[in-house]
Amino acid sequence: MNKVKLNEPYEVGDLVVYLTDDNLAYVSDYDCRYELTTTTTSCDCCTFIFRSRVDSKFQCRHIKALRSLLGLD
Ligand SMILES: [Zn+2]
């Protein structure tokens, strides 16, 4: 696995992922006004909040971007 540096912006598809911790990232989305706080299992975007109520394993594209950056998927 490539070592991902902390506090460096990485472009993952349409997203910019900025890792602040081994498990916590700030994610900027092209159509979002706010930076999202994303971990490998949670995200504060509306899609995740909505979908995770009915599917506890749901991964939004921010979680997927973070997981792929970390080499988890
Ligand atoms: Zn999300």
N, CA, C, O and the ligand as a Tripos MOL2 file, in Angstrom:
@<TRIPOS>MOLECULE
protein
  293   291    74     0     0
PROTEIN
NO_CHARGES

@<TRIPOS>ATOM
      1 N           0.8380   -1.1920    0.0000 N.3       1 MET1
      2 CA          0.0000    0.0000    0.0000 C.3       1 MET1
      3 C           0.8800    1.2520    0.0000 C.2       1 MET1
      4 O           1.8460    1.3510    0.7560 O.2       1 MET1
      5 N           0.5260    2.1940   -0.8570 N.am      2 ASN2
      6 CA          1.2470    3.4680   -0.8460 C.3       2 ASN2
      7 C           0.9310    4.2120    0.4370 C.2       2 ASN2
      8 O          -0.2120    4.2310    0.8920 O.2       2 ASN2
      9 N           1.9370    4.8150    1.0070 N.am      3 LYS3
     10 CA          1.6930    5.5790    2.2290 C.3       3 LYS3
     11 C           1.0450    6.9010    1.8570 C.2       3 LYS3
     12 O           1.5970    7.6980    1.0990 O.2       3 LYS3
     13 N          -0.1410    7.1110    2.4110 N.am      4 VAL4
     14 CA         -0.8490    8.3640    2.1730 C.3       4 VAL4
     15 C          -0.4090    9.3570    3.2380 C.2       4 VAL4
     16 O          -0.4250    9.0530    4.4310 O.2       4 VAL4
     17 N          -0.0220   10.5270    2.8030 N.am      5 LYS5
     18 CA          0.4570   11.5250    3.7660 C.3       5 LYS5
     19 C          -0.7080   12.2500    4.4250 C.2       5 LYS5
     20 O          -1.7480   12.4800    3.8070 O.2       5 LYS5
     21 N          -0.5170   12.5990    5.6680 N.am      6 LEU6
     22 CA         -1.5190   13.3880    6.3760 C.3       6 LEU6
     23 C          -1.4120   14.8440    5.9380 C.2       6 LEU6
     24 O          -0.3400   15.3170    5.5590 O.2       6 LEU6
     25 N          -2.5390   15.5430    5.9960 N.am      7 ASN7
     26 CA         -2.5820   16.9790    5.7180 C.3       7 ASN7
     27 C          -2.0880   17.3510    4.3210 C.2       7 ASN7
     28 O          -1.5070   18.4140    4.1060 O.2       7 ASN7
     29 N          -2.3390   16.4400    3.3810 N.am      8 GLU8
     30 CA         -2.0490   16.7150    1.9680 C.3       8 GLU8
     31 C          -3.3330   16.4510    1.1910 C.2       8 GLU8
     32 O          -3.9750   15.4220    1.4010 O.2       8 GLU8
     33 N          -3.7180   17.3550    0.2980 N.am      9 PRO9
     34 CA         -4.9310   17.1000   -0.4790 C.3       9 PRO9
     35 C          -4.6880   16.0610   -1.5700 C.2       9 PRO9
     36 O          -3.6900   16.1270   -2.2870 O.2       9 PRO9
     37 N          -5.6090   15.0990   -1.6920 N.am     10 TYR10
     38 CA         -5.5510   14.1010   -2.7540 C.3      10 TYR10
     39 C          -6.8140   14.1710   -3.5810 C.2      10 TYR10
     40 O          -7.9140   14.2520   -3.0350 O.2      10 TYR10
     41 N          -6.6680   14.1410   -4.8790 N.am     11 GLU11
     42 CA         -7.8270   14.1400   -5.7520 C.3      11 GLU11
     43 C          -8.2460   12.6960   -5.9920 C.2      11 GLU11
     44 O          -7.4570   11.8740   -6.4570 O.2      11 GLU11
     45 N          -9.4990   12.4030   -5.6670 N.am     12 VAL12
     46 CA        -10.0540   11.0590   -5.8920 C.3      12 VAL12
     47 C         -11.3360   11.2460   -6.6910 C.2      12 VAL12
     48 O         -12.3750   11.5900   -6.1260 O.2      12 VAL12
     49 N         -11.2720   11.0220   -7.9960 N.am     13 GLY13
     50 CA        -12.4350   11.2810   -8.8260 C.3      13 GLY13
     51 C         -12.8000   12.7570   -8.7740 C.2      13 GLY13
     52 O         -11.9680   13.6230   -9.0440 O.2      13 GLY13
     53 N         -14.0660   13.0380   -8.4200 N.am     14 ASP14
     54 CA        -14.5390   14.4190   -8.3390 C.3      14 ASP14
     55 C         -14.2700   15.0470   -6.9750 C.2      14 ASP14
     56 O         -14.6430   16.1950   -6.7330 O.2      14 ASP14
     57 N         -13.6350   14.3090   -6.1010 N.am     15 LEU15
     58 CA        -13.5110   14.7520   -4.7170 C.3      15 LEU15
     59 C         -12.0690   15.0790   -4.3680 C.2      15 LEU15
     60 O         -11.1280   14.5580   -4.9670 O.2      15 LEU15
     61 N         -11.9230   15.9540   -3.3870 N.am     16 VAL16
     62 CA        -10.6040   16.1850   -2.8160 C.3      16 VAL16
     63 C         -10.6400   15.6870   -1.3730 C.2      16 VAL16
     64 O         -11.4530   16.1260   -0.5600 O.2      16 VAL16
     65 N          -9.7350   14.7620   -1.0850 N.am     17 VAL17
     66 CA         -9.6950   14.1340    0.2340 C.3      17 VAL17
     67 C          -8.4440   14.6210    0.9540 C.2      17 VAL17
     68 O          -7.3320   14.5580    0.4310 O.2      17 VAL17
     69 N          -8.6630   15.1050    2.1570 N.am     18 TYR18
     70 CA         -7.5910   15.6850    2.9540 C.3      18 TYR18
     71 C          -7.5540   14.9450    4.2770 C.2      18 TYR18
     72 O          -8.3820   15.1640    5.1610 O.2      18 TYR18
     73 N          -6.5800   14.0710    4.3880 N.am     19 LEU19
     74 CA         -6.5130   13.1920    5.5480 C.3      19 LEU19
     75 C          -5.8770   13.9260    6.7310 C.2      19 LEU19
     76 O          -4.7920   14.4930    6.5970 O.2      19 LEU19
     77 N          -6.5390   13.9170    7.8770 N.am     20 THR20
     78 CA         -5.9840   14.6020    9.0480 C.3      20 THR20
     79 C          -5.5270   13.6100   10.1060 C.2      20 THR20
     80 O          -4.8960   13.9780   11.0970 O.2      20 THR20
     81 N          -5.8570   12.3560    9.8780 N.am     21 ASP21
     82 CA         -5.6420   11.3240   10.8780 C.3      21 ASP21
     83 C          -5.6490   10.0220   10.0810 C.2      21 ASP21
     84 O          -6.0270   10.0370    8.9100 O.2      21 ASP21
     85 N          -5.2470    8.9020   10.6670 N.am     22 ASP22
     86 CA         -5.2790    7.6400    9.9260 C.3      22 ASP22
     87 C          -6.6910    7.2630    9.5060 C.2      22 ASP22
     88 O          -6.8700    6.4980    8.5580 O.2      22 ASP22
     89 N          -7.6870    7.7860   10.1930 N.am     23 ASN23
     90 CA         -9.0570    7.3450    9.9700 C.3      23 ASN23
     91 C         -10.0350    8.4980    9.7380 C.2      23 ASN23
     92 O         -11.2360    8.2630    9.6020 O.2      23 ASN23
     93 N          -9.5430    9.7330    9.6900 N.am     24 LEU24
     94 CA        -10.4420   10.8850    9.5890 C.3      24 LEU24
     95 C          -9.9860   11.8070    8.4650 C.2      24 LEU24
     96 O          -8.8090   12.1540    8.3630 O.2      24 LEU24
     97 N         -10.9400   12.1960    7.6240 N.am     25 ALA25
     98 CA        -10.5920   13.0580    6.5040 C.3      25 ALA25
     99 C         -11.6190   14.1610    6.3430 C.2      25 ALA25
    100 O         -12.7760   14.0200    6.7380 O.2      25 ALA25
    101 N         -11.1770   15.2560    5.7580 N.am     26 TYR26
    102 CA        -12.0930   16.2820    5.2900 C.3      26 TYR26
    103 C         -12.2090   16.1060    3.7900 C.2      26 TYR26
    104 O         -11.2030   16.0210    3.0850 O.2      26 TYR26
    105 N         -13.4470   16.0500    3.3030 N.am     27 VAL27
    106 CA        -13.6760   15.7960    1.8940 C.3      27 VAL27
    107 C         -14.4090   16.9830    1.2850 C.2      27 VAL27
    108 O         -15.4420   17.4120    1.7990 O.2      27 VAL27
    109 N         -13.8760   17.5090    0.1980 N.am     28 SER28
    110 CA        -14.5520   18.5630   -0.5520 C.3      28 SER28
    111 C         -15.1840   17.9530   -1.7830 C.2      28 SER28
    112 O         -14.5470   17.2060   -2.5250 O.2      28 SER28
    113 N         -16.4530   18.2830   -1.9900 N.am     29 ASP29
    114 CA        -17.2110   17.7640   -3.1160 C.3      29 ASP29
    115 C         -17.4420   18.9200   -4.0880 C.2      29 ASP29
    116 O         -17.6120   20.0610   -3.6560 O.2      29 ASP29
    117 N         -17.4490   18.6460   -5.3730 N.am     30 TYR30
    118 CA        -17.5690   19.7320   -6.3480 C.3      30 TYR30
    119 C         -18.8790   20.5110   -6.2350 C.2      30 TYR30
    120 O         -18.9290   21.7010   -6.5480 O.2      30 TYR30
    121 N         -19.9520   19.8270   -5.7810 N.am     31 ASP31
    122 CA        -21.2310   20.5250   -5.7180 C.3      31 ASP31
    123 C         -21.6320   20.8700   -4.2870 C.2      31 ASP31
    124 O         -22.7930   21.1760   -4.0190 O.2      31 ASP31
    125 N         -20.6800   20.8200   -3.3820 N.am     32 CYS32
    126 CA        -21.0060   21.0470   -1.9720 C.3      32 CYS32
    127 C         -20.3260   22.3090   -1.4850 C.2      32 CYS32
    128 O         -19.1780   22.5880   -1.8290 O.2      32 CYS32
    129 N         -21.0410   23.0560   -0.6920 N.am     33 ARG33
    130 CA        -20.5350   24.3080   -0.1790 C.3      33 ARG33
    131 C         -19.6240   24.0890    1.0300 C.2      33 ARG33
    132 O         -18.7720   24.9170    1.3540 O.2      33 ARG33
    133 N         -19.8320   22.9570    1.6760 N.am     34 TYR34
    134 CA        -19.1190   22.7110    2.9190 C.3      34 TYR34
    135 C         -18.1690   21.5410    2.7810 C.2      34 TYR34
    136 O         -18.3890   20.6320    1.9800 O.2      34 TYR34
    137 N         -17.1250   21.5760    3.5600 N.am     35 GLU35
    138 CA        -16.2370   20.4330    3.6680 C.3      35 GLU35
    139 C         -16.9210   19.3920    4.5380 C.2      35 GLU35
    140 O         -17.5030   19.7200    5.5720 O.2      35 GLU35
    141 N         -16.8490   18.1500    4.1200 N.am     36 LEU36
    142 CA        -17.4580   17.0630    4.8710 C.3      36 LEU36
    143 C         -16.4070   16.4120    5.7570 C.2      36 LEU36
    144 O         -15.2240   16.3580    5.4200 O.2      36 LEU36
    145 N         -16.8680   15.9230    6.8860 N.am     37 THR37
    146 CA        -15.9810   15.1510    7.7530 C.3      37 THR37
    147 C         -16.3190   13.6870    7.5400 C.2      37 THR37
    148 O         -17.4470   13.2550    7.7790 O.2      37 THR37
    149 N         -15.3380   12.9350    7.0910 N.am     38 THR38
    150 CA        -15.5760   11.5560    6.6730 C.3      38 THR38
    151 C         -14.5960   10.6210    7.3640 C.2      38 THR38
    152 O         -13.4040   10.9120    7.4590 O.2      38 THR38
    153 N         -15.1070    9.5030    7.8430 N.am     39 THR39
    154 CA        -14.2460    8.4270    8.3240 C.3      39 THR39
    155 C         -14.4940    7.2260    7.4210 C.2      39 THR39
    156 O         -15.2830    7.3210    6.4810 O.2      39 THR39
    157 N         -13.8420    6.1070    7.6850 N.am     40 THR40
    158 CA        -14.0230    4.9300    6.8290 C.3      40 THR40
    159 C         -15.4090    4.3150    7.0010 C.2      40 THR40
    160 O         -15.8060    3.4670    6.2010 O.2      40 THR40
    161 N         -16.1510    4.7240    8.0260 N.am     41 THR41
    162 CA        -17.4870    4.1620    8.2420 C.3      41 THR41
    163 C         -18.5800    5.2020    8.3990 C.2      41 THR41
    164 O         -19.7450    4.8380    8.5590 O.2      41 THR41
    165 N         -18.2480    6.4830    8.3590 N.am     42 SER42
    166 CA        -19.2970    7.4900    8.5230 C.3      42 SER42
    167 C         -18.9560    8.7570    7.7610 C.2      42 SER42
    168 O         -17.8090    8.9960    7.3840 O.2      42 SER42
    169 N         -19.9880    9.5610    7.5470 N.am     43 CYS43
    170 CA        -19.8170   10.7910    6.7910 C.3      43 CYS43
    171 C         -20.9320   11.7300    7.2190 C.2      43 CYS43
    172 O         -22.0020   11.2700    7.6160 O.2      43 CYS43
    173 N         -20.7070   13.0220    7.1470 N.am     44 ASP44
    174 CA        -21.7760   13.9280    7.5500 C.3      44 ASP44
    175 C         -22.5370   14.5250    6.3650 C.2      44 ASP44
    176 O         -23.2220   15.5370    6.5090 O.2      44 ASP44
    177 N         -22.4130   13.8930    5.1890 N.am     45 CYS45
    178 CA        -23.2010   14.3710    4.0520 C.3      45 CYS45
    179 C         -24.6600   13.9010    4.1890 C.2      45 CYS45
    180 O         -24.9470   12.9530    4.9200 O.2      45 CYS45
    181 N         -25.5550   14.5600    3.4910 N.am     46 CYS46
    182 CA        -26.9850   14.2460    3.5800 C.3      46 CYS46
    183 C         -27.2690   12.8370    3.0730 C.2      46 CYS46
    184 O         -28.1050   12.1320    3.6390 O.2      46 CYS46
    185 N         -26.5840   12.4230    2.0190 N.am     47 THR47
    186 CA        -26.8200   11.0920    1.4530 C.3      47 THR47
    187 C         -26.5360   10.0100    2.4890 C.2      47 THR47
    188 O         -27.3120    9.0680    2.6480 O.2      47 THR47
    189 N         -25.4160   10.1570    3.1890 N.am     48 PHE48
    190 CA        -25.0810    9.1400    4.1870 C.3      48 PHE48
    191 C         -26.0750    9.1640    5.3430 C.2      48 PHE48
    192 O         -26.5390    8.1120    5.7830 O.2      48 PHE48
    193 N         -26.4030   10.3460    5.8340 N.am     49 ILE49
    194 CA        -27.3300   10.4530    6.9680 C.3      49 ILE49
    195 C         -28.6710    9.8230    6.6010 C.2      49 ILE49
    196 O         -29.2780    9.1170    7.4070 O.2      49 ILE49
    197 N         -29.1200   10.0830    5.3900 N.am     50 PHE50
    198 CA        -30.4020    9.5270    4.9410 C.3      50 PHE50
    199 C         -30.3270    8.0130    4.7390 C.2      50 PHE50
    200 O         -31.1400    7.2680    5.2870 O.2      50 PHE50
    201 N         -29.3590    7.5690    3.9590 N.am     51 ARG51
    202 CA        -29.3090    6.1560    3.5860 C.3      51 ARG51
    203 C         -28.8800    5.2470    4.7320 C.2      51 ARG51
    204 O         -29.3200    4.1000    4.8090 O.2      51 ARG51
    205 N         -28.0240    5.7490    5.6240 N.am     52 SER52
    206 CA        -27.5270    4.8840    6.6990 C.3      52 SER52
    207 C         -28.6130    4.5250    7.7020 C.2      52 SER52
    208 O         -28.4420    3.5890    8.4820 O.2      52 SER52
    209 N         -29.7180    5.2450    7.6960 N.am     53 ARG53
    210 CA        -30.8290    4.8880    8.5880 C.3      53 ARG53
    211 C         -31.4800    3.5840    8.1610 C.2      53 ARG53
    212 O         -31.9540    2.8200    9.0010 O.2      53 ARG53
    213 N         -31.5040    3.3260    6.8650 N.am     54 VAL54
    214 CA        -32.1160    2.0770    6.4000 C.3      54 VAL54
    215 C         -31.0800    1.0200    6.0470 C.2      54 VAL54
    216 O         -31.4130   -0.1600    5.9320 O.2      54 VAL54
    217 N         -29.8380    1.4270    5.8750 N.am     55 ASP55
    218 CA        -28.7900    0.4760    5.5310 C.3      55 ASP55
    219 C         -27.5480    0.8500    6.3380 C.2      55 ASP55
    220 O         -26.8240    1.7790    5.9820 O.2      55 ASP55
    221 N         -27.3100    0.1230    7.4200 N.am     56 SER56
    222 CA        -26.2220    0.4850    8.3310 C.3      56 SER56
    223 C         -24.8510    0.2980    7.6810 C.2      56 SER56
    224 O         -23.8570    0.8220    8.1840 O.2      56 SER56
    225 N         -24.7830   -0.4420    6.5710 N.am     57 LYS57
    226 CA        -23.4940   -0.6550    5.9060 C.3      57 LYS57
    227 C         -23.3070    0.2710    4.7010 C.2      57 LYS57
    228 O         -22.3360    0.1460    3.9550 O.2      57 LYS57
    229 N         -24.2350    1.1860    4.5230 N.am     58 PHE58
    230 CA        -24.1650    2.0730    3.3720 C.3      58 PHE58
    231 C         -22.8550    2.8720    3.3550 C.2      58 PHE58
    232 O         -22.4090    3.3800    4.3840 O.2      58 PHE58
    233 N         -22.2500    2.9710    2.1630 N.am     59 GLN59
    234 CA        -21.0640    3.8110    1.9920 C.3      59 GLN59
    235 C         -21.3550    4.8480    0.9180 C.2      59 GLN59
    236 O         -21.6150    4.4970   -0.2330 O.2      59 GLN59
    237 N         -21.3120    6.1020    1.2820 N.am     60 CYS60
    238 CA        -21.4820    7.1620    0.2810 C.3      60 CYS60
    239 C         -20.1860    7.3090   -0.5100 C.2      60 CYS60
    240 O         -19.1790    6.6850   -0.1760 O.2      60 CYS60
    241 N         -20.2080    8.1270   -1.5500 N.am     61 ARG61
    242 CA        -19.0050    8.2210   -2.3820 C.3      61 ARG61
    243 C         -17.8230    8.8690   -1.6580 C.2      61 ARG61
    244 O         -16.6740    8.6990   -2.0660 O.2      61 ARG61
    245 N         -18.1030    9.6100   -0.5840 N.am     62 HIS62
    246 CA        -16.9990   10.1920    0.1980 C.3      62 HIS62
    247 C         -16.2780    9.1010    0.9870 C.2      62 HIS62
    248 O         -15.0490    9.0650    1.0460 O.2      62 HIS62
    249 N         -17.0740    8.2070    1.5960 N.am     63 ILE63
    250 CA        -16.4760    7.0710    2.3160 C.3      63 ILE63
    251 C         -15.7030    6.1940    1.3280 C.2      63 ILE63
    252 O         -14.5880    5.7580    1.6140 O.2      63 ILE63
    253 N         -16.3070    5.9420    0.1660 N.am     64 LYS64
    254 CA        -15.6280    5.1050   -0.8300 C.3      64 LYS64
    255 C         -14.3100    5.7440   -1.2970 C.2      64 LYS64
    256 O         -13.3100    5.0530   -1.4940 O.2      64 LYS64
    257 N         -14.3260    7.0610   -1.4680 N.am     65 ALA65
    258 CA        -13.0950    7.7530   -1.8920 C.3      65 ALA65
    259 C         -12.0260    7.6330   -0.8200 C.2      65 ALA65
    260 O         -10.8630    7.3700   -1.1250 O.2      65 ALA65
    261 N         -12.4120    7.8220    0.4220 N.am     66 LEU66
    262 CA        -11.4500    7.7130    1.5220 C.3      66 LEU66
    263 C         -10.9130    6.2840    1.6100 C.2      66 LEU66
    264 O          -9.7090    6.0790    1.7610 O.2      66 LEU66
    265 N         -11.8110    5.2940    1.5160 N.am     67 ARG67
    266 CA        -11.3940    3.8970    1.6110 C.3      67 ARG67
    267 C         -10.4710    3.5140    0.4660 C.2      67 ARG67
    268 O          -9.5140    2.7640    0.6600 O.2      67 ARG67
    269 N         -10.7540    4.0290   -0.7310 N.am     68 SER68
    270 CA         -9.8810    3.6750   -1.8450 C.3      68 SER68
    271 C          -8.5200    4.3750   -1.7080 C.2      68 SER68
    272 O          -7.4860    3.8180   -2.0770 O.2      68 SER68
    273 N          -8.5360    5.5870   -1.1780 N.am     69 LEU69
    274 CA         -7.2680    6.2840   -0.9450 C.3      69 LEU69
    275 C          -6.4110    5.5290    0.0690 C.2      69 LEU69
    276 O          -5.1900    5.4600   -0.0690 O.2      69 LEU69
    277 N          -7.0540    4.9690    1.0790 N.am     70 LEU70
    278 CA         -6.3480    4.2270    2.1150 C.3      70 LEU70
    279 C          -6.0290    2.7940    1.6890 C.2      70 LEU70
    280 O          -5.3440    2.0650    2.4060 O.2      70 LEU70
    281 N          -6.5320    2.3950    0.5150 N.am     71 GLY71
    282 CA         -6.2650    1.0460    0.0300 C.3      71 GLY71
    283 C          -7.0840   -0.0190    0.7450 C.2      71 GLY71
    284 O          -6.6800   -1.1810    0.7900 O.2      71 GLY71
    285 N          -8.2380    0.3630    1.3060 N.am     72 LEU72
    286 CA         -9.0590   -0.5980    2.0520 C.3      72 LEU72
    287 C          -9.9630   -1.4180    1.1440 C.2      72 LEU72
    288 O         -10.3350   -2.5390    1.4920 O.2      72 LEU72
    289 N         -10.3210   -0.8760   -0.0100 N.am     73 ASP73
    290 CA        -11.2240   -1.6020   -0.9070 C.3      73 ASP73
    291 C         -10.5180   -1.9680   -2.2010 C.2      73 ASP73
    292 O         -11.1200   -2.5840   -3.0800 O.2      73 ASP73
    293 ZN        -20.6320   11.3530    2.2640 Zn       74 ZN74
@<TRIPOS>BOND
     1     1     2 1
     2     2     3 1
     3     3     4 2
     4     3     5 am
     5     5     6 1
     6     6     7 1
     7     7     8 2
     8     7     9 am
     9     9    10 1
    10    10    11 1
    11    11    12 2
    12    11    13 am
    13    13    14 1
    14    14    15 1
    15    15    16 2
    16    15    17 am
    17    17    18 1
    18    18    19 1
    19    19    20 2
    20    19    21 am
    21    21    22 1
    22    22    23 1
    23    23    24 2
    24    23    25 am
    25    25    26 1
    26    26    27 1
    27    27    28 2
    28    27    29 am
    29    29    30 1
    30    30    31 1
    31    31    32 2
    32    31    33 am
    33    33    34 1
    34    34    35 1
    35    35    36 2
    36    35    37 am
    37    37    38 1
    38    38    39 1
    39    39    40 2
    40    39    41 am
    41    41    42 1
    42    42    43 1
    43    43    44 2
    44    43    45 am
    45    45    46 1
    46    46    47 1
    47    47    48 2
    48    47    49 am
    49    49    50 1
    50    50    51 1
    51    51    52 2
    52    51    53 am
    53    53    54 1
    54    54    55 1
    55    55    56 2
    56    55    57 am
    57    57    58 1
    58    58    59 1
    59    59    60 2
    60    59    61 am
    61    61    62 1
    62    62    63 1
    63    63    64 2
    64    63    65 am
    65    65    66 1
    66    66    67 1
    67    67    68 2
    68    67    69 am
    69    69    70 1
    70    70    71 1
    71    71    72 2
    72    71    73 am
    73    73    74 1
    74    74    75 1
    75    75    76 2
    76    75    77 am
    77    77    78 1
    78    78    79 1
    79    79    80 2
    80    79    81 am
    81    81    82 1
    82    82    83 1
    83    83    84 2
    84    83    85 am
    85    85    86 1
    86    86    87 1
    87    87    88 2
    88    87    89 am
    89    89    90 1
    90    90    91 1
    91    91    92 2
    92    91    93 am
    93    93    94 1
    94    94    95 1
    95    95    96 2
    96    95    97 am
    97    97    98 1
    98    98    99 1
    99    99   100 2
   100    99   101 am
   101   101   102 1
   102   102   103 1
   103   103   104 2
   104   103   105 am
   105   105   106 1
   106   106   107 1
   107   107   108 2
   108   107   109 am
   109   109   110 1
   110   110   111 1
   111   111   112 2
   112   111   113 am
   113   113   114 1
   114   114   115 1
   115   115   116 2
   116   115   117 am
   117   117   118 1
   118   118   119 1
   119   119   120 2
   120   119   121 am
   121   121   122 1
   122   122   123 1
   123   123   124 2
   124   123   125 am
   125   125   126 1
   126   126   127 1
   127   127   128 2
   128   127   129 am
   129   129   130 1
   130   130   131 1
   131   131   132 2
   132   131   133 am
   133   133   134 1
   134   134   135 1
   135   135   136 2
   136   135   137 am
   137   137   138 1
   138   138   139 1
   139   139   140 2
   140   139   141 am
   141   141   142 1
   142   142   143 1
   143   143   144 2
   144   143   145 am
   145   145   146 1
   146   146   147 1
   147   147   148 2
   148   147   149 am
   149   149   150 1
   150   150   151 1
   151   151   152 2
   152   151   153 am
   153   153   154 1
   154   154   155 1
   155   155   156 2
   156   155   157 am
   157   157   158 1
   158   158   159 1
   159   159   160 2
   160   159   161 am
   161   161   162 1
   162   162   163 1
   163   163   164 2
   164   163   165 am
   165   165   166 1
   166   166   167 1
   167   167   168 2
   168   167   169 am
   169   169   170 1
   170   170   171 1
   171   171   172 2
   172   171   173 am
   173   173   174 1
   174   174   175 1
   175   175   176 2
   176   175   177 am
   177   177   178 1
   178   178   179 1
   179   179   180 2
   180   179   181 am
   181   181   182 1
   182   182   183 1
   183   183   184 2
   184   183   185 am
   185   185   186 1
   186   186   187 1
   187   187   188 2
   188   187   189 am
   189   189   190 1
   190   190   191 1
   191   191   192 2
   192   191   193 am
   193   193   194 1
   194   194   195 1
   195   195   196 2
   196   195   197 am
   197   197   198 1
   198   198   199 1
   199   199   200 2
   200   199   201 am
   201   201   202 1
   202   202   203 1
   203   203   204 2
   204   203   205 am
   205   205   206 1
   206   206   207 1
   207   207   208 2
   208   207   209 am
   209   209   210 1
   210   210   211 1
   211   211   212 2
   212   211   213 am
   213   213   214 1
   214   214   215 1
   215   215   216 2
   216   215   217 am
   217   217   218 1
   218   218   219 1
   219   219   220 2
   220   219   221 am
   221   221   222 1
   222   222   223 1
   223   223   224 2
   224   223   225 am
   225   225   226 1
   226   226   227 1
   227   227   228 2
   228   227   229 am
   229   229   230 1
   230   230   231 1
   231   231   232 2
   232   231   233 am
   233   233   234 1
   234   234   235 1
   235   235   236 2
   236   235   237 am
   237   237   238 1
   238   238   239 1
   239   239   240 2
   240   239   241 am
   241   241   242 1
   242   242   243 1
   243   243   244 2
   244   243   245 am
   245   245   246 1
   246   246   247 1
   247   247   248 2
   248   247   249 am
   249   249   250 1
   250   250   251 1
   251   251   252 2
   252   251   253 am
   253   253   254 1
   254   254   255 1
   255   255   256 2
   256   255   257 am
   257   257   258 1
   258   258   259 1
   259   259   260 2
   260   259   261 am
   261   261   262 1
   262   262   263 1
   263   263   264 2
   264   263   265 am
   265   265   266 1
   266   266   267 1
   267   267   268 2
   268   267   269 am
   269   269   270 1
   270   270   271 1
   271   271   272 2
   272   271   273 am
   273   273   274 1
   274   274   275 1
   275   275   276 2
   276   275   277 am
   277   277   278 1
   278   278   279 1
   279   279   280 2
   280   279   281 am
   281   281   282 1
   282   282   283 1
   283   283   284 2
   284   283   285 am
   285   285   286 1
   286   286   287 1
   287   287   288 2
   288   287   289 am
   289   289   290 1
   290   290   291 1
   291   291   292 2
@<TRIPOS>SUBSTRUCTURE
     1 MET1         2 RESIDUE 1 A MET
     2 ASN2         6 RESIDUE 1 A ASN
     3 LYS3        10 RESIDUE 1 A LYS
     4 VAL4        14 RESIDUE 1 A VAL
     5 LYS5        18 RESIDUE 1 A LYS
     6 LEU6        22 RESIDUE 1 A LEU
     7 ASN7        26 RESIDUE 1 A ASN
     8 GLU8        30 RESIDUE 1 A GLU
     9 PRO9        34 RESIDUE 1 A PRO
    10 TYR10       38 RESIDUE 1 A TYR
    11 GLU11       42 RESIDUE 1 A GLU
    12 VAL12       46 RESIDUE 1 A VAL
    13 GLY13       50 RESIDUE 1 A GLY
    14 ASP14       54 RESIDUE 1 A ASP
    15 LEU15       58 RESIDUE 1 A LEU
    16 VAL16       62 RESIDUE 1 A VAL
    17 VAL17       66 RESIDUE 1 A VAL
    18 TYR18       70 RESIDUE 1 A TYR
    19 LEU19       74 RESIDUE 1 A LEU
    20 THR20       78 RESIDUE 1 A THR
    21 ASP21       82 RESIDUE 1 A ASP
    22 ASP22       86 RESIDUE 1 A ASP
    23 ASN23       90 RESIDUE 1 A ASN
    24 LEU24       94 RESIDUE 1 A LEU
    25 ALA25       98 RESIDUE 1 A ALA
    26 TYR26      102 RESIDUE 1 A TYR
    27 VAL27      106 RESIDUE 1 A VAL
    28 SER28      110 RESIDUE 1 A SER
    29 ASP29      114 RESIDUE 1 A ASP
    30 TYR30      118 RESIDUE 1 A TYR
    31 ASP31      122 RESIDUE 1 A ASP
    32 CYS32      126 RESIDUE 1 A CYS
    33 ARG33      130 RESIDUE 1 A ARG
    34 TYR34      134 RESIDUE 1 A TYR
    35 GLU35      138 RESIDUE 1 A GLU
    36 LEU36      142 RESIDUE 1 A LEU
    37 THR37      146 RESIDUE 1 A THR
    38 THR38      150 RESIDUE 1 A THR
    39 THR39      154 RESIDUE 1 A THR
    40 THR40      158 RESIDUE 1 A THR
    41 THR41      162 RESIDUE 1 A THR
    42 SER42      166 RESIDUE 1 A SER
    43 CYS43      170 RESIDUE 1 A CYS
    44 ASP44      174 RESIDUE 1 A ASP
    45 CYS45      178 RESIDUE 1 A CYS
    46 CYS46      182 RESIDUE 1 A CYS
    47 THR47      186 RESIDUE 1 A THR
    48 PHE48      190 RESIDUE 1 A PHE
    49 ILE49      194 RESIDUE 1 A ILE
    50 PHE50      198 RESIDUE 1 A PHE
    51 ARG51      202 RESIDUE 1 A ARG
    52 SER52      206 RESIDUE 1 A SER
    53 ARG53      210 RESIDUE 1 A ARG
    54 VAL54      214 RESIDUE 1 A VAL
    55 ASP55      218 RESIDUE 1 A ASP
    56 SER56      222 RESIDUE 1 A SER
    57 LYS57      226 RESIDUE 1 A LYS
    58 PHE58      230 RESIDUE 1 A PHE
    59 GLN59      234 RESIDUE 1 A GLN
    60 CYS60      238 RESIDUE 1 A CYS
    61 ARG61      242 RESIDUE 1 A ARG
    62 HIS62      246 RESIDUE 1 A HIS
    63 ILE63      250 RESIDUE 1 A ILE
    64 LYS64      254 RESIDUE 1 A LYS
    65 ALA65      258 RESIDUE 1 A ALA
    66 LEU66      262 RESIDUE 1 A LEU
    67 ARG67      266 RESIDUE 1 A ARG
    68 SER68      270 RESIDUE 1 A SER
    69 LEU69      274 RESIDUE 1 A LEU
    70 LEU70      278 RESIDUE 1 A LEU
    71 GLY71      282 RESIDUE 1 A GLY
    72 LEU72      286 RESIDUE 1 A LEU
    73 ASP73      290 RESIDUE 1 A ASP
    74 ZN74       293 GROUP 0 **** ****
